């Protein structure tokens, strides 16, 4: 038996950082297309069931168009069993009304429910509220002789602004083989007890730079394979438009062209479907000015979206300026030097003052 664990599709996504209106439209469409592509994978790879672990929609009021497309996708895959829980974004969204609910679409509401499948497999789940009820853990009643999968959309071993967490010490001994989690957009895993593991699938596709992945990595889902009572799983990279954060370190010997060369050496591994933010960091001499507009023009057309953030600091020759007799900069630095401030404060004020007097962006 093959089962897919995915989460956080965020269909009808409202907020997309750093993209203009046209690119936001493309990215929103791609979120839905990636779900369709994911179902193509299901068809081609003999998958029996799909676990939709919350935040399938980005809002509690998805558009009629998106709901219709989602429902049609389920109805056109009647041979696949879908298991669905709510997240914090799509709480209580019911794609199907009670009188039109298809047999292959199973919804886990607030209370724990377990559904037995063939091949000695049980899928359990609950759409937990902000606060986990004290008796929730006692309602988990898996059979120890079956392969048991639990679906939750919750932080594990911690709490956040949306949910109180679930804790492995409360799940230990509940005969859980695999805890399929949503909510966190990164792929993370850990142990429940000697028997079971917990796993975040991560988002199927990133929605902001908070979801950035390293070069060479992608977002995706987990494919579970259950055979002869044994469960194993593997990550399947699947995203198309990936957010990437690239840090480029400058040093005092680097001029504009050297930094451009460093950028080129890294960015050559990315392509047209990447959403890229380059962050320049380090220090540079005041005569080595970085022309961000030229950097942008060189690389912008290589990617779906491109931006540069300059977090470098300018190293000024304060001694040179302080020796200038008829100079506002010299007078300022001498005044700071002769003050009774701590040296660390003198250094900071000197840097801010020289940047201001030279018309530089002020570094605080």
C-alpha positions in Angstrom: 0.0 0.0 0.0 1.2 3.5 -0.9 0.1 6.6 0.9 1.0 10.3 0.3 1.5 12.7 3.2 1.2 16.3 2.2 0.1 19.6 3.8 -0.1 23.3 3.6 -1.2 23.7 0.0 -2.6 27.2 0.8 -4.9 27.3 -2.2 -6.3 30.8 -2.8 -3.2 32.3 -1.1 -3.7 36.0 -0.4 -0.3 37.2 0.7 2.8 36.6 -1.5 5.9 38.6 -0.5 8.0 40.6 -3.0 6.0 39.8 -6.2 4.1 42.2 -8.5 0.5 41.7 -9.4 1.1 39.6 -12.5 3.6 37.3 -10.7 1.3 36.9 -7.8 -1.4 35.7 -10.2 1.0 33.2 -11.8 2.1 31.9 -8.4 -1.5 31.5 -7.1 -2.3 29.5 -10.2 0.8 27.4 -9.8 -0.3 26.4 -6.2 -3.4 24.8 -7.7 -1.5 23.4 -10.7 1.0 21.8 -8.3 -1.9 20.0 -6.5 -3.1 18.7 -9.9 0.5 17.7 -10.7 0.6 15.9 -7.4 -2.5 13.9 -8.3 -0.9 13.0 -11.6 2.0 11.5 -9.5 -0.7 9.6 -7.5 -2.1 8.1 -10.7 1.3 7.2 -12.2 2.7 5.6 -9.1 0.0 3.4 -7.8 -0.8 5.5 -4.7 -3.8 4.3 -2.7 -4.5 7.1 -0.3 -3.6 10.8 0.2 -3.4 12.5 3.6 -4.3 16.2 3.4 -2.9 17.5 6.7 -4.4 20.9 7.0 -4.2 24.4 5.5 -5.2 23.0 2.2 -6.9 26.4 1.7 -5.3 29.6 2.8 -8.6 31.1 4.0 -11.8 30.0 5.7 -13.7 31.4 2.7 -12.0 30.0 -0.5 -13.5 31.2 -3.8 -16.2 29.2 -5.4 -13.9 28.6 -8.4 -11.1 27.1 -6.3 -13.6 25.0 -4.3 -15.1 23.7 -7.5 -11.7 22.8 -9.0 -10.7 21.1 -5.8 -13.9 19.1 -5.6 -13.6 18.0 -9.2 -10.1 16.8 -8.6 -11.4 14.6 -5.8 -14.4 13.3 -7.8 -12.1 12.5 -10.7 -10.0 10.2 -8.5 -12.6 8.0 -7.1 -10.1 5.1 -6.8 -8.1 7.2 -4.3 -9.0 7.6 -0.7 -8.5 11.1 0.6 -8.2 12.0 4.3 -8.7 15.6 5.2 -8.2 17.7 8.4 -8.4 21.5 9.0 -5.5 23.8 9.8 -5.5 27.3 11.3 -6.0 28.9 7.9 -8.9 26.8 6.7 -10.6 25.9 9.9 -14.0 24.3 9.4 -13.9 24.6 5.6 -15.9 21.7 4.2 -15.3 21.3 0.4 -18.4 19.0 0.2 -21.7 19.4 1.9 -23.0 16.5 3.9 -25.4 15.4 1.2 -22.8 15.4 -1.6 -19.9 13.9 0.4 -18.1 11.3 -1.9 -17.2 7.9 -0.5 -13.5 8.5 -1.2 -13.3 11.7 0.9 -13.0 11.4 4.7 -13.0 14.3 7.0 -11.6 14.2 10.6 -13.3 16.8 12.7 -12.6 17.9 16.3 -12.8 14.5 17.9 -10.4 11.6 17.2 -11.6 9.2 14.6 -9.9 6.0 13.2 -10.7 4.4 9.9 -9.4 1.0 9.0 -8.0 0.3 5.5 -7.0 -2.8 3.8 -3.7 -4.5 4.5 -3.9 -4.0 8.2 -3.6 -0.2 8.1 -5.5 2.4 10.2 -5.7 6.1 9.5 -6.7 8.2 12.5 -7.0 11.9 12.8 -8.5 15.0 14.4 -8.8 18.7 13.5 -7.7 20.0 16.9 -8.7 23.5 18.1 -6.4 26.2 19.5 -6.4 24.4 22.9 -5.9 20.7 22.9 -8.6 19.1 25.2 -7.3 17.4 28.3 -8.9 14.1 27.3 -7.8 14.1 23.7 -4.8 11.8 24.3 -7.1 9.3 26.1 -9.3 9.0 23.0 -6.5 7.7 20.7 -7.3 4.0 20.6 -5.2 2.4 17.9 -4.9 -1.4 17.7 -1.3 -2.4 18.5 -1.4 -5.2 15.9 -2.1 -2.8 13.0 0.0 -0.2 11.2 -1.3 3.1 12.6 -1.0 6.6 11.1 -2.2 9.7 12.9 -3.0 13.0 11.2 -2.7 16.3 13.0 -2.1 20.0 12.1 -0.3 21.1 15.2 3.2 22.1 16.5 5.0 19.2 18.1 6.5 19.6 21.5 6.0 23.3 21.6 3.2 26.0 21.2 2.9 29.0 18.9 0.5 31.9 18.3 -2.0 29.6 16.6 -2.0 26.4 18.6 -1.1 24.8 21.8 1.2 22.0 20.9 0.9 18.2 21.1 3.6 16.5 23.0 5.4 13.2 22.3 5.3 12.1 25.9 1.5 12.1 25.7 1.6 10.2 22.4 4.1 7.6 23.5 2.6 4.1 24.0 -0.4 4.9 21.7 0.8 2.4 19.0 1.4 5.2 16.5 3.7 4.2 13.7 3.7 7.5 11.8 2.4 10.9 12.9 1.6 12.9 9.7 1.8 16.6 10.6 1.0 19.9 8.9 1.4 23.5 10.0 5.2 23.8 9.8 6.4 24.5 6.2 9.7 22.8 6.6 10.3 19.0 6.5 11.2 18.0 10.0 11.0 14.7 11.9 11.6 13.1 15.3 10.8 10.1 17.5 7.6 9.5 19.4 8.8 6.4 21.2 10.6 3.1 20.2 7.8 2.4 17.8 6.7 5.6 16.1 8.0 8.7 14.4 6.5 12.2 13.7 7.1 13.9 10.4 6.2 17.3 8.9 5.9 17.1 5.2 6.4 20.8 4.8 4.5 22.9 2.4 3.9 21.5 -1.1 5.0 24.9 -2.5 6.5 27.8 -0.7 4.5 31.0 -0.1 7.2 33.5 1.2 10.9 33.8 1.9 10.1 32.2 5.3 9.7 29.0 3.2 13.1 29.4 1.4 15.0 26.2 0.7 18.7 25.8 0.1 20.1 25.5 -3.5 19.7 21.9 -4.6 16.6 21.3 -2.4 12.9 21.6 -3.1 9.6 21.4 -1.2 7.4 18.4 -1.7 5.7 15.5 0.2 6.3 12.1 1.7 5.5 8.8 0.1 4.8 6.1 2.6 5.1 2.4 1.6 3.5 -0.3 3.7 4.3 -3.9 3.0 4.0 -7.0 5.1 3.2 -4.9 8.2 6.2 -2.7 7.8 6.2 1.1 7.0 8.9 3.1 5.4 8.8 6.5 3.8 10.8 8.8 1.6 10.6 12.5 0.7 9.6 13.4 -2.9 10.8 16.8 -4.1 8.0 18.4 -6.0 7.8 22.2 -5.9 8.2 24.4 -9.0 8.6 28.1 -7.8 11.1 27.9 -5.0 12.1 30.8 -2.7 15.9 31.1 -2.3 17.9 33.3 0.0 21.5 33.6 -1.1 24.1 35.3 1.2 27.1 36.9 -0.5 30.0 37.9 1.9 32.1 40.9 0.9 35.4 41.8 2.4 37.6 44.8 2.3 39.4 43.7 -0.9 36.2 43.2 -2.9 35.1 45.9 -5.3 31.8 45.9 -7.3 33.1 43.5 -9.9 34.5 41.0 -7.4 31.1 40.9 -5.7 29.4 40.4 -9.0 31.7 37.5 -9.7 30.8 35.9 -6.3 27.1 36.3 -7.1 27.5 34.7 -10.5 29.3 31.7 -9.1 26.3 30.9 -6.8 23.4 32.1 -8.9 24.4 30.0 -11.9 22.8 27.0 -10.1 19.4 28.6 -10.0 16.9 29.2 -12.8 13.7 30.6 -14.2 11.3 29.2 -11.6 13.3 30.5 -8.6 12.3 33.5 -6.5 15.7 34.8 -5.4 16.8 37.3 -2.6 20.5 38.1 -2.5 21.7 39.5 0.8 25.1 41.2 0.7 26.9 41.2 4.0 30.4 42.0 5.3 32.4 45.2 5.1 33.8 47.2 2.2 36.1 50.2 1.8 34.3 53.5 1.1 35.9 53.7 -2.3 34.5 50.3 -3.3 30.9 51.3 -4.0 28.4 48.5 -4.9 26.0 49.5 -7.7 22.9 47.5 -6.8 21.0 48.7 -9.9 23.7 47.3 -12.2 23.7 44.0 -10.2 19.9 43.8 -10.6 20.0 44.5 -14.3 22.5 41.7 -14.8 20.7 39.0 -13.0 17.0 40.0 -13.0 16.0 38.2 -16.2 17.5 34.9 -15.1 14.8 34.2 -12.4 11.1 34.4 -11.8 11.7 37.2 -9.4 15.0 38.7 -8.1 15.9 41.2 -5.4 19.0 42.4 -3.7 19.4 43.5 0.0 22.6 45.4 0.9 23.5 44.7 4.5 27.2 45.6 4.1 28.9 48.2 6.2 31.3 50.8 4.9 34.7 51.0 6.7 35.7 54.6 6.9 39.2 55.9 7.6 38.3 58.0 10.7 41.9 59.0 11.4 42.1 60.6 7.9 38.9 62.6 8.4 39.8 63.7 12.0 43.0 65.3 10.6 41.1 67.5 8.2 41.4 71.0 9.7 38.7 72.9 7.8 36.2 70.1 7.5 32.8 69.4 9.1 33.7 65.7 9.1 36.9 66.5 10.9 35.3 68.7 13.5 32.5 66.1 14.1 35.0 63.3 14.6 37.2 65.3 17.0 34.2 66.2 19.0 33.2 62.6 19.3 36.8 61.5 20.1 37.1 64.0 22.9 33.7 63.0 24.5 33.4 60.9 27.6 31.4 58.2 25.8 32.5 54.5 25.9 34.6 53.6 22.9 32.0 51.3 21.5 29.5 54.3 21.4 32.1 56.6 19.9 32.7 54.0 17.1 28.9 53.7 16.4 28.3 57.5 16.4 31.3 58.1 14.2 30.1 55.6 11.6 26.6 57.1 11.6 27.9 60.6 11.4 30.3 60.1 8.5 27.6 58.1 6.5 25.2 61.0 7.0 27.8 63.7 6.1 28.8 61.8 3.0 25.1 61.2 2.0 25.4 57.4 2.5 22.5 55.2 3.7 22.8 55.2 7.5 23.7 51.9 9.2 22.2 51.6 12.6 
